[in-house]
Amino acid sequence: MANQQPVCKVCKQIRYFLLVAAPLIVVIGTQPDVTVPSIPIEELFTYFIVGGFLTVLGWRIYKDYFSKN
């Protein structure tokens, strides 16, 4: 194992995501039915995820195609 290649950044990000997402899905799946709060938490969460995705996508496009670095 001394001559292993370094792990790429995307692989690390996927591993971090799985480390957070898998336990979260297990916790959500094992919870009993909880009453939905009066605020539209599902919509807020959806907007947060979509906004984060578009932000990261825009940043990566800028970094890869338009940045001089």
PDB file of N, CA, C and O in Angstrom, chain B, residues numbered from 101:
ATOM      1  N   MET B 101       0.805  -1.195   0.000  1.00  0.00           N
ATOM      2  CA  MET B 101       0.000   0.000   0.000  1.00  0.00           C
ATOM      3  C   MET B 101       0.848   1.260   0.000  1.00  0.00           C
ATOM      4  O   MET B 101       0.305   2.362   0.076  1.00  0.00           O
ATOM      5  N   ALA B 102       2.120   1.130  -0.081  1.00  0.00           N
ATOM      6  CA  ALA B 102       3.001   2.294  -0.039  1.00  0.00           C
ATOM      7  C   ALA B 102       2.978   3.070  -1.349  1.00  0.00           C
ATOM      8  O   ALA B 102       3.298   4.259  -1.359  1.00  0.00           O
ATOM      9  N   ASN B 103       2.609   2.430  -2.449  1.00  0.00           N
ATOM     10  CA  ASN B 103       2.635   3.108  -3.742  1.00  0.00           C
ATOM     11  C   ASN B 103       1.233   3.443  -4.261  1.00  0.00           C
ATOM     12  O   ASN B 103       0.992   3.379  -5.467  1.00  0.00           O
ATOM     13  N   GLN B 104       0.309   3.799  -3.364  1.00  0.00           N
ATOM     14  CA  GLN B 104      -1.035   4.181  -3.784  1.00  0.00           C
ATOM     15  C   GLN B 104      -1.018   5.564  -4.407  1.00  0.00           C
ATOM     16  O   GLN B 104      -0.245   6.433  -4.003  1.00  0.00           O
ATOM     17  N   GLN B 105      -1.887   5.761  -5.404  1.00  0.00           N
ATOM     18  CA  GLN B 105      -2.008   7.064  -6.035  1.00  0.00           C
ATOM     19  C   GLN B 105      -2.854   7.974  -5.147  1.00  0.00           C
ATOM     20  O   GLN B 105      -3.719   7.494  -4.414  1.00  0.00           O
ATOM     21  N   PRO B 106      -2.612   9.272  -5.208  1.00  0.00           N
ATOM     22  CA  PRO B 106      -3.428  10.190  -4.403  1.00  0.00           C
ATOM     23  C   PRO B 106      -4.886  10.193  -4.888  1.00  0.00           C
ATOM     24  O   PRO B 106      -5.172   9.951  -6.060  1.00  0.00           O
ATOM     25  N   VAL B 107      -5.777  10.471  -3.963  1.00  0.00           N
ATOM     26  CA  VAL B 107      -7.203  10.475  -4.267  1.00  0.00           C
ATOM     27  C   VAL B 107      -7.573  11.824  -4.881  1.00  0.00           C
ATOM     28  O   VAL B 107      -7.129  12.867  -4.401  1.00  0.00           O
ATOM     29  N   CYS B 108      -8.387  11.806  -5.945  1.00  0.00           N
ATOM     30  CA  CYS B 108      -8.764  13.051  -6.614  1.00  0.00           C
ATOM     31  C   CYS B 108      -9.749  13.854  -5.750  1.00  0.00           C
ATOM     32  O   CYS B 108     -10.365  13.319  -4.829  1.00  0.00           O
ATOM     33  N   LYS B 109      -9.882  15.150  -6.070  1.00  0.00           N
ATOM     34  CA  LYS B 109     -10.742  16.033  -5.291  1.00  0.00           C
ATOM     35  C   LYS B 109     -12.207  15.623  -5.386  1.00  0.00           C
ATOM     36  O   LYS B 109     -12.938  15.694  -4.398  1.00  0.00           O
ATOM     37  N   VAL B 110     -12.636  15.196  -6.568  1.00  0.00           N
ATOM     38  CA  VAL B 110     -14.034  14.804  -6.738  1.00  0.00           C
ATOM     39  C   VAL B 110     -14.335  13.559  -5.904  1.00  0.00           C
ATOM     40  O   VAL B 110     -15.401  13.460  -5.295  1.00  0.00           O
ATOM     41  N   CYS B 111     -13.408  12.620  -5.878  1.00  0.00           N
ATOM     42  CA  CYS B 111     -13.609  11.406  -5.076  1.00  0.00           C
ATOM     43  C   CYS B 111     -13.726  11.753  -3.596  1.00  0.00           C
ATOM     44  O   CYS B 111     -14.544  11.172  -2.882  1.00  0.00           O
ATOM     45  N   LYS B 112     -12.912  12.695  -3.138  1.00  0.00           N
ATOM     46  CA  LYS B 112     -12.996  13.132  -1.749  1.00  0.00           C
ATOM     47  C   LYS B 112     -14.337  13.784  -1.463  1.00  0.00           C
ATOM     48  O   LYS B 112     -14.939  13.527  -0.420  1.00  0.00           O
ATOM     49  N   GLN B 113     -14.820  14.632  -2.382  1.00  0.00           N
ATOM     50  CA  GLN B 113     -16.107  15.296  -2.187  1.00  0.00           C
ATOM     51  C   GLN B 113     -17.240  14.274  -2.159  1.00  0.00           C
ATOM     52  O   GLN B 113     -18.172  14.410  -1.366  1.00  0.00           O
ATOM     53  N   ILE B 114     -17.172  13.260  -3.007  1.00  0.00           N
ATOM     54  CA  ILE B 114     -18.198  12.220  -3.008  1.00  0.00           C
ATOM     55  C   ILE B 114     -18.163  11.455  -1.691  1.00  0.00           C
ATOM     56  O   ILE B 114     -19.212  11.144  -1.126  1.00  0.00           O
ATOM     57  N   ARG B 115     -16.987  11.155  -1.210  1.00  0.00           N
ATOM     58  CA  ARG B 115     -16.873  10.434   0.066  1.00  0.00           C
ATOM     59  C   ARG B 115     -17.428  11.267   1.217  1.00  0.00           C
ATOM     60  O   ARG B 115     -18.145  10.738   2.067  1.00  0.00           O
ATOM     61  N   TYR B 116     -17.110  12.557   1.257  1.00  0.00           N
ATOM     62  CA  TYR B 116     -17.641  13.428   2.309  1.00  0.00           C
ATOM     63  C   TYR B 116     -19.160  13.499   2.230  1.00  0.00           C
ATOM     64  O   TYR B 116     -19.839  13.451   3.256  1.00  0.00           O
ATOM     65  N   PHE B 117     -19.696  13.613   1.012  1.00  0.00           N
ATOM     66  CA  PHE B 117     -21.144  13.653   0.835  1.00  0.00           C
ATOM     67  C   PHE B 117     -21.785  12.373   1.362  1.00  0.00           C
ATOM     68  O   PHE B 117     -22.791  12.427   2.069  1.00  0.00           O
ATOM     69  N   LEU B 118     -21.210  11.227   1.022  1.00  0.00           N
ATOM     70  CA  LEU B 118     -21.770   9.959   1.479  1.00  0.00           C
ATOM     71  C   LEU B 118     -21.655   9.810   2.992  1.00  0.00           C
ATOM     72  O   LEU B 118     -22.540   9.235   3.626  1.00  0.00           O
ATOM     73  N   LEU B 119     -20.574  10.323   3.575  1.00  0.00           N
ATOM     74  CA  LEU B 119     -20.427  10.263   5.023  1.00  0.00           C
ATOM     75  C   LEU B 119     -21.509  11.072   5.734  1.00  0.00           C
ATOM     76  O   LEU B 119     -21.911  10.731   6.846  1.00  0.00           O
ATOM     77  N   VAL B 120     -21.976  12.136   5.098  1.00  0.00           N
ATOM     78  CA  VAL B 120     -23.020  12.957   5.700  1.00  0.00           C
ATOM     79  C   VAL B 120     -24.404  12.455   5.291  1.00  0.00           C
ATOM     80  O   VAL B 120     -25.305  12.382   6.127  1.00  0.00           O
ATOM     81  N   ALA B 121     -24.581  12.109   4.023  1.00  0.00           N
ATOM     82  CA  ALA B 121     -25.905  11.773   3.498  1.00  0.00           C
ATOM     83  C   ALA B 121     -26.411  10.425   4.009  1.00  0.00           C
ATOM     84  O   ALA B 121     -27.586  10.306   4.354  1.00  0.00           O
ATOM     85  N   ALA B 122     -25.561   9.420   4.064  1.00  0.00           N
ATOM     86  CA  ALA B 122     -26.020   8.083   4.461  1.00  0.00           C
ATOM     87  C   ALA B 122     -26.578   8.074   5.888  1.00  0.00           C
ATOM     88  O   ALA B 122     -27.683   7.570   6.086  1.00  0.00           O
ATOM     89  N   PRO B 123     -25.873   8.604   6.887  1.00  0.00           N
ATOM     90  CA  PRO B 123     -26.464   8.627   8.236  1.00  0.00           C
ATOM     91  C   PRO B 123     -27.725   9.488   8.306  1.00  0.00           C
ATOM     92  O   PRO B 123     -28.662   9.164   9.037  1.00  0.00           O
ATOM     93  N   LEU B 124     -27.748  10.575   7.552  1.00  0.00           N
ATOM     94  CA  LEU B 124     -28.922  11.442   7.554  1.00  0.00           C
ATOM     95  C   LEU B 124     -30.136  10.710   6.999  1.00  0.00           C
ATOM     96  O   LEU B 124     -31.232  10.832   7.546  1.00  0.00           O
ATOM     97  N   ILE B 125     -29.960   9.960   5.934  1.00  0.00           N
ATOM     98  CA  ILE B 125     -31.064   9.188   5.358  1.00  0.00           C
ATOM     99  C   ILE B 125     -31.527   8.115   6.331  1.00  0.00           C
ATOM    100  O   ILE B 125     -32.726   7.865   6.446  1.00  0.00           O
ATOM    101  N   VAL B 126     -30.602   7.481   7.030  1.00  0.00           N
ATOM    102  CA  VAL B 126     -30.972   6.466   8.021  1.00  0.00           C
ATOM    103  C   VAL B 126     -31.778   7.106   9.149  1.00  0.00           C
ATOM    104  O   VAL B 126     -32.790   6.551   9.577  1.00  0.00           O
ATOM    105  N   VAL B 127     -31.337   8.272   9.636  1.00  0.00           N
ATOM    106  CA  VAL B 127     -32.057   8.949  10.715  1.00  0.00           C
ATOM    107  C   VAL B 127     -33.449   9.356  10.256  1.00  0.00           C
ATOM    108  O   VAL B 127     -34.422   9.172  10.987  1.00  0.00           O
ATOM    109  N   ILE B 128     -33.550   9.905   9.057  1.00  0.00           N
ATOM    110  CA  ILE B 128     -34.860  10.313   8.536  1.00  0.00           C
ATOM    111  C   ILE B 128     -35.757   9.093   8.341  1.00  0.00           C
ATOM    112  O   ILE B 128     -36.950   9.149   8.640  1.00  0.00           O
ATOM    113  N   GLY B 129     -35.198   8.005   7.848  1.00  0.00           N
ATOM    114  CA  GLY B 129     -35.991   6.804   7.598  1.00  0.00           C
ATOM    115  C   GLY B 129     -36.471   6.116   8.859  1.00  0.00           C
ATOM    116  O   GLY B 129     -37.515   5.464   8.835  1.00  0.00           O
ATOM    117  N   THR B 130     -35.750   6.236   9.956  1.00  0.00           N
ATOM    118  CA  THR B 130     -36.134   5.556  11.186  1.00  0.00           C
ATOM    119  C   THR B 130     -37.008   6.411  12.094  1.00  0.00           C
ATOM    120  O   THR B 130     -37.500   5.920  13.110  1.00  0.00           O
ATOM    121  N   GLN B 131     -37.209   7.666  11.752  1.00  0.00           N
ATOM    122  CA  GLN B 131     -38.057   8.534  12.563  1.00  0.00           C
ATOM    123  C   GLN B 131     -39.521   8.144  12.382  1.00  0.00           C
ATOM    124  O   GLN B 131     -39.947   7.792  11.282  1.00  0.00           O
ATOM    125  N   PRO B 132     -40.285   8.210  13.469  1.00  0.00           N
ATOM    126  CA  PRO B 132     -41.725   7.975  13.300  1.00  0.00           C
ATOM    127  C   PRO B 132     -42.350   9.145  12.546  1.00  0.00           C
ATOM    128  O   PRO B 132     -41.731  10.197  12.390  1.00  0.00           O
ATOM    129  N   ASP B 133     -43.559   8.953  12.090  1.00  0.00           N
ATOM    130  CA  ASP B 133     -44.230  10.027  11.358  1.00  0.00           C
ATOM    131  C   ASP B 133     -44.360  11.254  12.245  1.00  0.00           C
ATOM    132  O   ASP B 133     -44.905  11.197  13.347  1.00  0.00           O
ATOM    133  N   VAL B 134     -43.852  12.348  11.740  1.00  0.00           N
ATOM    134  CA  VAL B 134     -43.865  13.603  12.471  1.00  0.00           C
ATOM    135  C   VAL B 134     -44.791  14.551  11.733  1.00  0.00           C
ATOM    136  O   VAL B 134     -44.814  14.570  10.502  1.00  0.00           O
ATOM    137  N   THR B 135     -45.545  15.328  12.471  1.00  0.00           N
ATOM    138  CA  THR B 135     -46.430  16.285  11.816  1.00  0.00           C
ATOM    139  C   THR B 135     -45.608  17.330  11.089  1.00  0.00           C
ATOM    140  O   THR B 135     -44.573  17.779  11.584  1.00  0.00           O
ATOM    141  N   VAL B 136     -46.069  17.709   9.927  1.00  0.00           N
ATOM    142  CA  VAL B 136     -45.363  18.682   9.099  1.00  0.00           C
ATOM    143  C   VAL B 136     -45.611  20.070   9.672  1.00  0.00           C
ATOM    144  O   VAL B 136     -46.758  20.425   9.944  1.00  0.00           O
ATOM    145  N   PRO B 137     -44.558  20.863   9.862  1.00  0.00           N
ATOM    146  CA  PRO B 137     -44.765  22.214  10.394  1.00  0.00           C
ATOM    147  C   PRO B 137     -45.544  23.084   9.407  1.00  0.00           C
ATOM    148  O   PRO B 137     -45.654  22.766   8.223  1.00  0.00           O
ATOM    149  N   SER B 138     -46.079  24.185   9.924  1.00  0.00           N
ATOM    150  CA  SER B 138     -46.922  25.036   9.089  1.00  0.00           C
ATOM    151  C   SER B 138     -46.123  25.787   8.030  1.00  0.00           C
ATOM    152  O   SER B 138     -46.685  26.201   7.016  1.00  0.00           O
ATOM    153  N   ILE B 139     -44.803  25.972   8.251  1.00  0.00           N
ATOM    154  CA  ILE B 139     -43.991  26.607   7.216  1.00  0.00           C
ATOM    155  C   ILE B 139     -43.648  25.560   6.158  1.00  0.00           C
ATOM    156  O   ILE B 139     -43.481  24.386   6.489  1.00  0.00           O
ATOM    157  N   PRO B 140     -43.543  25.957   4.910  1.00  0.00           N
ATOM    158  CA  PRO B 140     -43.266  24.967   3.848  1.00  0.00           C
ATOM    159  C   PRO B 140     -41.787  24.564   3.851  1.00  0.00           C
ATOM    160  O   PRO B 140     -41.026  24.972   2.974  1.00  0.00           O
ATOM    161  N   ILE B 141     -41.392  23.768   4.836  1.00  0.00           N
ATOM    162  CA  ILE B 141     -39.976  23.398   5.007  1.00  0.00           C
ATOM    163  C   ILE B 141     -39.462  22.622   3.799  1.00  0.00           C
ATOM    164  O   ILE B 141     -38.287  22.731   3.449  1.00  0.00           O
ATOM    165  N   GLU B 142     -40.332  21.839   3.159  1.00  0.00           N
ATOM    166  CA  GLU B 142     -39.898  21.071   1.992  1.00  0.00           C
ATOM    167  C   GLU B 142     -39.514  22.008   0.854  1.00  0.00           C
ATOM    168  O   GLU B 142     -38.514  21.787   0.171  1.00  0.00           O
ATOM    169  N   GLU B 143     -40.311  23.054   0.653  1.00  0.00           N
ATOM    170  CA  GLU B 143     -40.002  24.012  -0.409  1.00  0.00           C
ATOM    171  C   GLU B 143     -38.733  24.791  -0.091  1.00  0.00           C
ATOM    172  O   GLU B 143     -37.899  25.013  -0.968  1.00  0.00           O
ATOM    173  N   LEU B 144     -38.587  25.204   1.160  1.00  0.00           N
ATOM    174  CA  LEU B 144     -37.386  25.946   1.549  1.00  0.00           C
ATOM    175  C   LEU B 144     -36.137  25.097   1.347  1.00  0.00           C
ATOM    176  O   LEU B 144     -35.125  25.581   0.839  1.00  0.00           O
ATOM    177  N   PHE B 145     -36.209  23.843   1.742  1.00  0.00           N
ATOM    178  CA  PHE B 145     -35.078  22.939   1.572  1.00  0.00           C
ATOM    179  C   PHE B 145     -34.778  22.726   0.093  1.00  0.00           C
ATOM    180  O   PHE B 145     -33.618  22.698  -0.316  1.00  0.00           O
ATOM    181  N   THR B 146     -35.832  22.575  -0.704  1.00  0.00           N
ATOM    182  CA  THR B 146     -35.650  22.392  -2.146  1.00  0.00           C
ATOM    183  C   THR B 146     -34.982  23.608  -2.762  1.00  0.00           C
ATOM    184  O   THR B 146     -34.057  23.475  -3.563  1.00  0.00           O
ATOM    185  N   TYR B 147     -35.450  24.797  -2.388  1.00  0.00           N
ATOM    186  CA  TYR B 147     -34.843  26.024  -2.915  1.00  0.00           C
ATOM    187  C   TYR B 147     -33.384  26.145  -2.480  1.00  0.00           C
ATOM    188  O   TYR B 147     -32.538  26.595  -3.253  1.00  0.00           O
ATOM    189  N   PHE B 148     -33.094  25.745  -1.250  1.00  0.00           N
ATOM    190  CA  PHE B 148     -31.715  25.778  -0.751  1.00  0.00           C
ATOM    191  C   PHE B 148     -30.822  24.840  -1.566  1.00  0.00           C
ATOM    192  O   PHE B 148     -29.720  25.220  -1.961  1.00  0.00           O
ATOM    193  N   ILE B 149     -31.290  23.625  -1.815  1.00  0.00           N
ATOM    194  CA  ILE B 149     -30.503  22.650  -2.582  1.00  0.00           C
ATOM    195  C   ILE B 149     -30.311  23.130  -4.015  1.00  0.00           C
ATOM    196  O   ILE B 149     -29.201  23.066  -4.543  1.00  0.00           O
ATOM    197  N   VAL B 150     -31.374  23.607  -4.648  1.00  0.00           N
ATOM    198  CA  VAL B 150     -31.273  24.088  -6.031  1.00  0.00           C
ATOM    199  C   VAL B 150     -30.353  25.302  -6.102  1.00  0.00           C
ATOM    200  O   VAL B 150     -29.526  25.404  -7.009  1.00  0.00           O
ATOM    201  N   GLY B 151     -30.493  26.219  -5.152  1.00  0.00           N
ATOM    202  CA  GLY B 151     -29.619  27.389  -5.120  1.00  0.00           C
ATOM    203  C   GLY B 151     -28.162  27.013  -4.923  1.00  0.00           C
ATOM    204  O   GLY B 151     -27.280  27.567  -5.580  1.00  0.00           O
ATOM    205  N   GLY B 152     -27.905  26.077  -4.024  1.00  0.00           N
ATOM    206  CA  GLY B 152     -26.540  25.609  -3.811  1.00  0.00           C
ATOM    207  C   GLY B 152     -25.969  24.937  -5.040  1.00  0.00           C
ATOM    208  O   GLY B 152     -24.809  25.152  -5.394  1.00  0.00           O
ATOM    209  N   PHE B 153     -26.782  24.121  -5.693  1.00  0.00           N
ATOM    210  CA  PHE B 153     -26.334  23.445  -6.908  1.00  0.00           C
ATOM    211  C   PHE B 153     -25.986  24.452  -8.002  1.00  0.00           C
ATOM    212  O   PHE B 153     -24.941  24.347  -8.644  1.00  0.00           O
ATOM    213  N   LEU B 154     -26.879  25.433  -8.207  1.00  0.00           N
ATOM    214  CA  LEU B 154     -26.619  26.431  -9.241  1.00  0.00           C
ATOM    215  C   LEU B 154     -25.404  27.290  -8.903  1.00  0.00           C
ATOM    216  O   LEU B 154     -24.648  27.679  -9.793  1.00  0.00           O
ATOM    217  N   THR B 155     -25.218  27.583  -7.623  1.00  0.00           N
ATOM    218  CA  THR B 155     -24.049  28.352  -7.207  1.00  0.00           C
ATOM    219  C   THR B 155     -22.760  27.580  -7.482  1.00  0.00           C
ATOM    220  O   THR B 155     -21.812  28.127  -8.045  1.00  0.00           O
ATOM    221  N   VAL B 156     -22.728  26.321  -7.090  1.00  0.00           N
ATOM    222  CA  VAL B 156     -21.532  25.499  -7.318  1.00  0.00           C
ATOM    223  C   VAL B 156     -21.302  25.300  -8.812  1.00  0.00           C
ATOM    224  O   VAL B 156     -20.164  25.365  -9.279  1.00  0.00           O
ATOM    225  N   LEU B 157     -22.365  25.060  -9.559  1.00  0.00           N
ATOM    226  CA  LEU B 157     -22.237  24.881 -11.002  1.00  0.00           C
ATOM    227  C   LEU B 157     -21.693  26.147 -11.659  1.00  0.00           C
ATOM    228  O   LEU B 157     -20.778  26.084 -12.480  1.00  0.00           O
ATOM    229  N   GLY B 158     -22.259  27.292 -11.294  1.00  0.00           N
ATOM    230  CA  GLY B 158     -21.769  28.563 -11.833  1.00  0.00           C
ATOM    231  C   GLY B 158     -20.321  28.822 -11.468  1.00  0.00           C
ATOM    232  O   GLY B 158     -19.538  29.285 -12.297  1.00  0.00           O
ATOM    233  N   TRP B 159     -19.966  28.524 -10.229  1.00  0.00           N
ATOM    234  CA  TRP B 159     -18.585  28.723  -9.790  1.00  0.00           C
ATOM    235  C   TRP B 159     -17.625  27.821 -10.573  1.00  0.00           C
ATOM    236  O   TRP B 159     -16.556  28.263 -10.994  1.00  0.00           O
ATOM    237  N   ARG B 160     -18.010  26.560 -10.762  1.00  0.00           N
ATOM    238  CA  ARG B 160     -17.139  25.634 -11.498  1.00  0.00           C
ATOM    239  C   ARG B 160     -17.014  26.052 -12.964  1.00  0.00           C
ATOM    240  O   ARG B 160     -15.928  25.956 -13.537  1.00  0.00           O
ATOM    241  N   ILE B 161     -18.088  26.505 -13.569  1.00  0.00           N
ATOM    242  CA  ILE B 161     -18.018  26.971 -14.960  1.00  0.00           C
ATOM    243  C   ILE B 161     -17.106  28.181 -15.051  1.00  0.00           C
ATOM    244  O   ILE B 161     -16.272  28.266 -15.952  1.00  0.00           O
ATOM    245  N   TYR B 162     -17.257  29.113 -14.130  1.00  0.00           N
ATOM    246  CA  TYR B 162     -16.387  30.291 -14.116  1.00  0.00           C
ATOM    247  C   TYR B 162     -14.937  29.876 -13.919  1.00  0.00           C
ATOM    248  O   TYR B 162     -14.055  30.331 -14.647  1.00  0.00           O
ATOM    249  N   LYS B 163     -14.686  29.017 -12.943  1.00  0.00           N
ATOM    250  CA  LYS B 163     -13.310  28.605 -12.628  1.00  0.00           C
ATOM    251  C   LYS B 163     -12.668  27.853 -13.784  1.00  0.00           C
ATOM    252  O   LYS B 163     -11.495  28.072 -14.087  1.00  0.00           O
ATOM    253  N   ASP B 164     -13.422  26.970 -14.435  1.00  0.00           N
ATOM    254  CA  ASP B 164     -12.861  26.125 -15.492  1.00  0.00           C
ATOM    255  C   ASP B 164     -12.736  26.826 -16.839  1.00  0.00           C
ATOM    256  O   ASP B 164     -11.805  26.540 -17.591  1.00  0.00           O
ATOM    257  N   TYR B 165     -13.645  27.732 -17.160  1.00  0.00           N
ATOM    258  CA  TYR B 165     -13.675  28.293 -18.493  1.00  0.00           C
ATOM    259  C   TYR B 165     -13.296  29.765 -18.573  1.00  0.00           C
ATOM    260  O   TYR B 165     -12.751  30.192 -19.591  1.00  0.00           O
ATOM    261  N   PHE B 166     -13.559  30.550 -17.549  1.00  0.00           N
ATOM    262  CA  PHE B 166     -13.370  31.987 -17.656  1.00  0.00           C
ATOM    263  C   PHE B 166     -12.239  32.523 -16.780  1.00  0.00           C
ATOM    264  O   PHE B 166     -11.738  33.619 -17.032  1.00  0.00           O
ATOM    265  N   SER B 167     -11.833  31.782 -15.772  1.00  0.00           N
ATOM    266  CA  SER B 167     -10.783  32.251 -14.872  1.00  0.00           C
ATOM    267  C   SER B 167      -9.414  32.056 -15.530  1.00  0.00           C
ATOM    268  O   SER B 167      -9.197  31.057 -16.216  1.00  0.00           O
ATOM    269  N   LYS B 168      -8.522  32.970 -15.333  1.00  0.00           N
ATOM    270  CA  LYS B 168      -7.178  32.881 -15.907  1.00  0.00           C
ATOM    271  C   LYS B 168      -6.234  32.030 -15.065  1.00  0.00           C
ATOM    272  O   LYS B 168      -5.121  31.741 -15.503  1.00  0.00           O
ATOM    273  N   ASN B 169      -6.651  31.623 -13.869  1.00  0.00           N
ATOM    274  CA  ASN B 169      -5.772  30.863 -12.968  1.00  0.00           C
ATOM    275  C   ASN B 169      -5.635  29.461 -13.431  1.00  0.00           C
ATOM    276  O   ASN B 169      -4.935  28.669 -12.801  1.00  0.00           O
TER     277      ASN B 169
END
